[in-house]
Amino acid sequence: MTPVMNSSEGAHETIAVGGMTCAACVRRVEKVLGKVAGVEEARVNLATGRALLLPDKESAIDLVAVAAAIEKAGFIYQGKAASRSLSVAEEEQAREERVLTVKVLVGLGLSILVMVVSMPGLLPGLSLVPSFLLNAGAWGLTSVVLFWVGAGFFRAAYGALRQGAADMNTLVVLGSLAAYSYSVLIFLLPGFVTSGPGPETSLNLNNSPPLYFDGAAMIVALVLLGRLLEFRARRQASQAIRQLIALQPPSARVVKEGGFIELPVEVLKPDDQIQIRPGERLPVDGLLLTGTSSIDESMLTGESRPRRKEPGDELFAGTLNQLGTFICKVTRIGADTTLGQIIKLVDEAQTRKAPIQRFADQVAGVFVPVVLGCALITFLVWNFLVPESTFNQALLHAVSVLIIACPCAMGLATPTAIMVGTGIGARQGIILKGGEVLERVHRLTTVVFDKTGTLTSGTLSLRAIEAEPGWTGDRLLQLAFSLENLSEHPLGMAVVTAAEKINFRPDPIADFKVHPGLGVQGICHGKAVFAGNVRFLAEQGIAVQEDLCDRIARLAEQGVTAILVGEEKSVVGLLGFGDELRPSAASALKTLKEMGIKLILLSGDNRQTVAAVSRDLKFDEIQAELLPADKTEKIGLLQTQGEVVAMVGDGINDAPALALADLGIAIGAGSDIAIEASDITLVSDDLNQVAVAIKLSRATLKVIRQNLFWAFFYNATGIPIAAGILSPWGITLNPMIAAGAMALSSVSVVMNSLRLRRLRW
């Protein structure tokens, strides 16, 4: 396996932004960042609190100007996302949650007191208290709720106002402040409006006009409660990244002068040697030097079966050592480890937007001004056009419209689902590179597979030894081993591997020569020896009998490539080599077939080998002996025919096809270039993960659509009800109920996204 490499979009930057609460906030931040010199485009994610800055072609991104723009817009610049350690981010989130919790408890407690004061008949003896004192007490308690508990709403609304914009905070401030200001005015000037019937929960003492201190306080408390619930749900949704980071131990036992010393991982350097004991996780990537062990790599690959490791094998940070104590050499640390690069990819994927979110963003840009207009129209209609309506009723309906229309759910609909989906994928060894991948997966009709290294392991092994009369299999292997030991050809390496497993030692070879594409030759014990194809031996004057050619053809039909071994003027035997199918290939293709996906095999190997490999795999179409350009041409042809194509590959020669396909899926055991060009990376070599990735992507997109539907449906139905369209049937929305409904809408969107974690893949 090679490390998963990052897919970059130029010298982009990912920064952390605090203080965002709704889709309108996202729109504002994107707008101000888009005006900063060097920033071509900004993609802001409400759920992660991150902004991905894409640079223009003329200048680099000025982070000082970025910070100034964010602060001027009323938000908090929290620096580069990559430089924020887990502990710092966790500490900030925990502190924010503690502050929110305290304010919610205080706000709800004081709001309940205001409500009790509003209905003095609830407590014996409270009705004996003069109404002036009760009103004054309600005013004081509501002031604390509004201007201390709800101070964040006012700061954010002021920041939006300075930018000539409006957001969720504007709606909350206008709604609560309208009820509060009206109540203060009536308290100080009781004759300002004519007394009229008001809700039973409102102050209405001595037949004075009703006051709405209870409503103003409860609006702030309930909206803040919704924000706390939403905050906790969002932290739960982003749990995958924290779990991945937590897999990396903070320290390592370093070999020093014959002993061991415990050092922080940050100070380690490549080539340092560290000791790993049973039950410990590896803090770095490395190579096993001494000892053997069984390593649980399930957190990285999704495979439950531990892998045996021997000296020279590669080790990965975060994996669990189950058996044995060993020494390993450090090769990569921190963000450079395979796990570190996966974390970075997942983090960036959660920041990128799905195209489906564009509509929500466009709506959010005009949503708040439209809501303000609706609230104003509602007030005017109820105050001047509705018969027997009072100023109080007009005010209540307008405030309800402001409160229930908060666009939080719209802003959270897409990013929370992407966070959960990419997190699930990361834990199973599937890296989805951004939300835009989801929509392409949903339309997928065809999956194209490479053969070598994708359907097969990519490593040739010796599968057949057939010696001629007068020779034994061992003697034939010994001769081929002696000759091929000097070769770097994959077939030669397979011979060497097979011979070394049974402890053969090569004989000395003189006058060794390589004939590219044909074979090798040399002198062994004074005799000329050869290994190569039929053409090569014929060129050396060695006659190849017809029965040998027939045997080679039969082996080819079984997917086995044969070479001949000759000594002096005779063929002494043949060796057959094959590339084993991955154990998961058949089940993976069967699952894809059941999903209604067309399957195509494109390979550069010879036709007989490709046919043999694919015989039991039920492909709809097979093409062999293709160059990389041929593969891209075929994919392009499929696309012109209306197919939405995914390409599954692993090698450097697959990179052009991976990039051209609508969806590139790279096997993680493949080359870095293939991984760089892909949209989905499978960290393990389990081909069943292809189907899992497609199912996960489709399920995530389904949840996004559900979230957006309910977010829009909620506002489309809630605003007219709040405006009083159902009042002739006695159905109205009190501002407090509207505040509670608004809070629950955001929480419901996040909880719906979390349903993905309960699905079985």
Secondary structure by P-SEA (a helix, b strand, c coil): ccccccccccbbbbbbbcccccaaaaaaaaaaaaacccccbbbbbccccbbbbbbcccccccaaaaaaaaaaaccccccccccccaaaaaaaaaaaaaaaaaaaaaaaaaaaaaaaaaccccccccccccaaaaaaaaaaaaaaaacccaaaaaaaaaaaaaaccccaaaaaaaaaaaaaaaaaaaaaccccccccccccccccccccccccaaaaaaaaaaaaaaaaaaaaaaaaaaaaaaaaaaccccccccccccbbbbbccccccccbbbbbccccccccccccccbbbbbbccccccccbbbbbccccccccccccccccbbbbbcccccccaaaaaaaaaaaaaacccccaaaaaaaaaaaaaaaaaaaaaaaaaaacccccccaaaaaaaaaaaaacccccccccccaaaaaaaaaaaaaacbbbccaaaaaaaaaccbbbbbccccccccccccccccccccccaaaaaaaaaaaacccccaaaaaaaaaaaaaccccccccccccccccccccccccbbbbbccaaaaaaacccccaaaaaaaaaaaaacbbbbbbbccccccbbbbbbbbcccaaaaaaaaaaaabbbbbbbbcccaaaaaaaacccccccccccccaaaaaaaaaaaaaaccbbbbbbbcccaaaaaaaccbbbbcccccaaaaaaccccccccccaaaaaaaaaaaaaaaaaaaaaaaaaaaaacaaaaaacccccccccccaaaaaaaaaaaaaaaaaaaaccccccc
